[in-house]
Amino acid sequence: MATLTLAGTKRVGALAGAKRVVIKIGSALLVDRDSGDLRVEWLTGLAEDVAALKAAGTDVIVVSSGAIALGRGALSLGTDALALEEAQAAAAVGQIRLARAYEEALAPHDLISAQLLLTLDDSSNRRRYLNTRATFAALLARGVVPIVNENDTIATDEIRYGDNDRLAANVAVMAGADICVLLSDIDGLYTALPDTPGARHLPLVKEITPEIEAMAGDAGSGLSKGGMKTKIMAARTATAAGCAMVITQGAVHRPLAALQDGASATWFTATLTPQQARKAWIGAMKPKGGLRLDAGAVDAMGRGKSLLPAGVTAVDGRFGRGEPVRLEGPDGAALGIGLSRYTSDEAQAIAGHRSSEIAPILGYPGRAALVHRDDMAL
């Protein structure tokens, strides 16, 4: 995890030590409120910031609003409240423009971008959660910059995040990020509304108490949906998973460089690393079944390797993909808990076989690991 050293009231250079960063961008930063046009100069500066982080060895994921705002302009829908079907139509039109804008901004830096559209179901459903996590891992391993947005073209209230603050926090958890940056129209959390006499800026929040929650307001601004309340909710989600979160002013040119240089911000700290938090989460689960392993698999897992089907000698119980299973040694001794990438029937079929034999046995391609090393707590 990045070392967040306190320098006065500012955390200087914190992003430079991060392994993986999620950056959330609101519509008001990306799209001009009056014209509905993309703020190209601002996006160009952001792309420079992303390229600098990538050059320093940091994985970057961007969670970006803006599709509906861009679609409004293209469809001449104005700024009044939209009916659901109008908002979804605007999102469908605007999402193409949003993806192209990021592609064109990052291309001069030899960076490839990818688009991921998510709904709340993708993080609440364990199978979809693991699939999404695996997609992030594959993209980041190849140096790609994922651009994430809520899938507004299909999402209705029951499957919506509702705002990209919470979406960013959930993406940070899924991807195992150690810092989540919320670029906002304000430089952080204040003890009261910033223009209230006596209101103080809080540079550091070590714990989200009821008093901290009471300081958050509900109002959004401009084209954005989130207020400070949603940012506090996002901070609770992120920090519980070992990810530090920061709120800082995003309207400046190259806002990440400004944050690196000590711009005013509010940092929410995490007591665990993302890896430690995930291991604790998995370790607290109730297993649905069990996998008996041979000595070679036990040795490999002890060296940080994933569990391959070849190392499994027996499968016990009924479980689905993404569900927790006991990991047992040759003598039945408990080794830990892992999330299976296969159902119990699939695990039975491929147990003892090489990964190259999975597709011929099952009739469809599968993942090489039965339990990935990132999905086990030993």
Summary of the structure (lengths in Angstrom):
residues: 378
radius of gyration: 22.3
end to end distance: 20.7
largest distance: 70.7
contacts: 1300
relative contact order: 0.12
helix: 42%
strand: 21%
